[in-house]
Amino acid sequence: MWPLLRAGLHALQPETAHSVAIRSLGFVPRLFKPEQLGTKYTCMGLTFPNRIGLAAGFDKNGDHLNHLAKLGFGSIEIGTITPLPQQGSAMPRLFRLPTLNGLINRMGFNNLGVEHAARQLAQQDGIFQGILGCNIGCNRDTSEHEIINDYLICLRKLYGFADYFTINISSPNTPGLRGLQKPISLKNMLYELVNLREQLNSSHKYNAPLLVKVSPDLSDNDIKQMAAVIQDSGINGIIATNTTTVRTEEITSHPYGGQPGGISGSPLLAKADHSLAQWRKILPSEIALVGVGGIVTKNDAKNKFAAGADLVQIYTGLIYRGPTLIAECAEAAWEHEREQTAIAS
């Protein structure tokens, strides 16, 4: 059934197909409950119904949690959310690489702003029974000296609505954003956000973990320097990784390969896996790792767990494989857990 649906959706422009697909979920019955796709997993003080999540970008504003909840995800991350509404980059800005199971996007943090997201999440409270994350960022026109304030605004406005927050400093589609990964900038930003989180804990009576989403294009030395900052910051986890801007020959030979933007899907897999393994090698186990980037098969997910991921997220693979991929990833998690148990015994 999915191949036929995919063929129909892929006959449409990518953004139109995305909108049609997500709205169509309103007319289908629930496919899985989160607890049907694996055992519970606890990290960062949160208990996930299963270890498979939907990456940020699929539901940018929190408008479709009631639909996405039908797919069985243990976690859903909405966003990226910015303080003010933002149209993002000019269209077209999303391109399929079907022979490579990949995408190129330069969406540019298109979203309806933090006030809209807060209203949506307030209305949908309790609809999704898994763990909800909010991915936050800055507006494109925010001055360099005010960027940190954009993240503080989003955290303050959305605190109480989400179980965790992801600090997105790695999208390649906002000029200068990846500069926030440099140690001095990173240290200043994380100090401010962790300090605000501690203040908000008192009034909201809960402690929301903070995660940082990182680029796959960091060198091993970059990762080492960032890890030193993160270990001392109070940050709870890393999401590895965002999209890559590196063009391999297989990308440049594709008709859309010259389009600017970040690459996701299978062409990202090797870089994302290497990055994940480096982060796990350096960081202590109490800092959680979420593996994302290039998961299109069960084996891709299993390799993420083997590289040290506590959780995995999917996005592009869902576009090419459909909901079947969620169940396959859950099976990969179960097999990994069984293997780890056997090793321990």
N, C-alpha and C positions, 0 to 999 in steps of 0.2 A: 504493500500500500504506500509506504513512504516514497519509493522511487517515483511513483506516479505524481504524488503531491509535490515532490521536489522538482520534477520536470515542469510542472505548472508554475510553481513559484519562481523558478529560475528563468522562466520566460519573461518575467517582469523585471523592471529596474530594481536593483538591490534594495534600496530604501523602501520602495513600494512593496516589494515582497516581504520585507521584515514587518511592515505595518499590517499587511494582510495576514501573515502567519500568526502574529501575536494576538490579533483580534479574533482569529478563527478558533483559538483555544477556548473562547467563551462558549462555543457550540459543541464541544466534545466532552465526554465524561472524564472523570478523574482517571488517569492511567495508573498512578502509583501513589501511595502514601509514603512519606519519607522513611518511616520505620520498616517498610517493606523492602527497602533497598540497602540493607546492611545493618550492622550493629551500631550502637551509640559510640561516640568517640568524644572524649573530653580533652580540651586544650584551652589555654588562655582563660581558664575559669568558666568556660562555656561547654555545654553538652550538646553536641551536634547529633541529630537523629541518624545521619550517615555522613560519610566523608566526601560526598560529591556536591559541588556548588556550581551555581551559575555566575559567571564572571560579570563584572561591571560592564556597562555599555549596551546590554541587551534591553534592559528597562531603565532608561536614563532618569526617569522622574518618579518612579514608584507608582506608575499608573496601572500596572498590570499584574500585581502580586496575586490577585484572585485567580487569574488565568494560569500564571506560571506555577502556582502552588499545586496544580494538577499533575505535574510531571515527576514529582517524587524527589526533588532536590532536598538535600539536607540543609543547604544554605543558599540564599539568594543575595547578591550584592547589587544594589541600585546605584545609579550615577554614571558618570561623574556629575556632581551637583556643584554649581557655583553660586555665589551670593546673588547676583543679578541674572535675569534671563539672558540667554545668549543664543544667537542663531547658528553659530558655528561657521565652518568654512562654506564657501560657495559650492553649489552643486554643479556637476556630479562630484561626489567625494567618497564614494564607496565602490570598489571594483572587485569582481570575482576573478579568481585564478583557478577555474574548475579542474584543469588537468593537474594542478598541484595541491588541491584541497586547501587553498589559501585565499586570503583577502588582502587588499590594500585599502586602508581607510585614512582619511584626513578630516574626520568629523569635526574636530575642534571644540570639544566640550559643548555641543549643542544640548541645551536643556532649558527648562522653564523657570529655573531659579529656586533658591532655597525656601522661599515662602510657599511656593506651590508644592514642593516636595513635603514640607512639614504638614500641610493640609491633607495631602494624599495619605501620608502614613498615619495621621490621626484617624482618618476615616476607615482605613483598612486594618486597624489594630486587631490582631487575633485571627485574621484570615489565613495567614501563612504560619504553619505550626513549626517550621524550622527556625534556623538562625538567620537573622536579617542584618546585613551589613550596608553601610552607606559610604560610598566613595566620594570624597570631597576634593575640590580643586579651586583654581582662581580664575577670575574673568580675564579674558585676553587683553583688555585695555587697562587693567590695573597696573599702576606704576611699580617699578622694581621695589621701591621702599614700602609699598603697601601690600605686597603679595601675602606675607604671613597673616596679615589681618583678614584677608579673604578666607583663609582656612579657619581662623578663629571664629569668624562670623558663622560659617557653616556648622562647625562643631557645636557652638552655643545654641543655634536655632534648632538643630536636629537631635540634640542630646535628649534621651528619654524615649525616642522613637525607634532606635536601632540597637542591636546587641553589640555591634562593633563598628569601628570607623576606619576607613582606609585613606591614607594621605597619599594622593596621587601626585608624584613629582617626576613622573617618568614618561608621560605622553610626549611623543615627538611632534605633536601637532599644535602645541602652544609655544610660540617663540620664547626661548630662554628658560623654559620650565625645567629642563634637565639640569640646568646650572644649580638648582636647589639640592642636587645630590652631592655637591662638593662639601667636604667635611665642615668648613666653617659655617656655610649657609645652613647645612643640615642640622648642625648642633644648635644654632639659634632658633630654627623653626621648631625642632622637637622639644626644646626647653619650654617654649611658649605654649605649645599644644598640650604637653603633659601637665604643665602647671594649671592650665585651664581645666583639663580633665579632672584634676584633683579637686578643684573648686566646685565643679559641677557634681562630683560624686556626693558631696555633702548635702546638696539640695535635692538631688534625684534619688539618693539612697541606692545607687548601684554603680558598679565600676565597669565602664565599657572599655574593652581592649582597644588599643590603637595599633594599626599596622601600617607599614610603608610599602607602597608598590614601586618596584625598581625596574630599571631598564635592563634588557638582555645585552645591551651593547657596552656595558661596563667591562673594563679590564679586570683581571684577577686582583691587581693592585688596588684598583678603585674599590672593589668589593671589600678588600681588607681594611682600607681606610674608613669606609662607611660603617663597616661592622664594629670597629672600635668606638665610633660615636654612638651607634645604636645600643650597644651593650650597656653603656653608661646613661642611657636616656630615659629608661622606663617604658620604652616601646615593647609591645607584646608579640609582634609577629612581622614577618616579611611576606609579601606576595611577589613571587618570582615566576614570570616576569610580565612586563608590558610588551608592546610590539617592537619590532626591530626596523631600523632604517637601512640596514646593510643589504645590498643587492648582490646576490650570487648570479652566476651565469644562467641558471634555470629561471630566475626571475627576469633578468634583463632580456631574455629571449622571448618572453611572453608578450603578447600584444599590449597588455596594460602595464608591463613591467617598468616602464619609465615614469609612471604616475607617482608623484610625491605622496608620502604618507607612511604610516606604519604597516608592516607586514605581519600577518597572523596566520595561524593554521600550520600545516605540515612544514612549510619552509622555515618556520621559527623553531621547530622542535629541538634541534641539536643545540642551538645557542641557549634556549631556555633551560634545557636539561643541564648543560654545563654550568650555567649560572646558579641553578638550584643546588647542585652538588657543592659548589664553592661556598655558598652561604651556609649550608649544613656543616661543612667541614670546619668553618670558623666559629659559628655561633653556638652557644650552649643550647641544650635540648629544651630548656624552659622557654626559649623564644621560638614560637611556632613558625613553621614554613608552609605556605600555600603554593603548590605547584600549578602553574597555568602557562599555557603556550604550546600549541601544536598537538594537543590531544585529539586524535581522530579515531583511534582504535583502543581496544581494551589493553593491549600491550603497551601503548603509549602511557596510559594511566598507571599501569603496574610499574613501569620504569620510573615514574615520578615518585611513587612510594618507595621504591628501592633506593632512590637517590636521596631520600630523607624527608620527603613531604609528609606533613601530618594530614593535610587535606589537599584536594585538587579542585580546580575550577575549569569549566569548559565554556566555549562560546562558538568559535568558528566551526569546530567539529560538529556542533549541534546543527548548524546550517546545512552541512553536507551529509550527515548521518541520521539526523532526526533523533527522536526520543530514545531510540534503541541504544544510543551511545551512553545515555545516563545509566541504564541497567548494566551495560558492559563495564563501565567504570566502577560501579558498585561491586560487581563480581571481582574485578581486579583488586579492589580494596580487601575484600573478603579473603581472596587467595593469598594476598600479601600477609594479612594478619595470621592466617593459618601457618604460613611458612615461618613467620617470626616466632610463633608459639612452639613450633617443632624445633627450631634452633635453640630456643631458650631451655627446652626440656632435655 
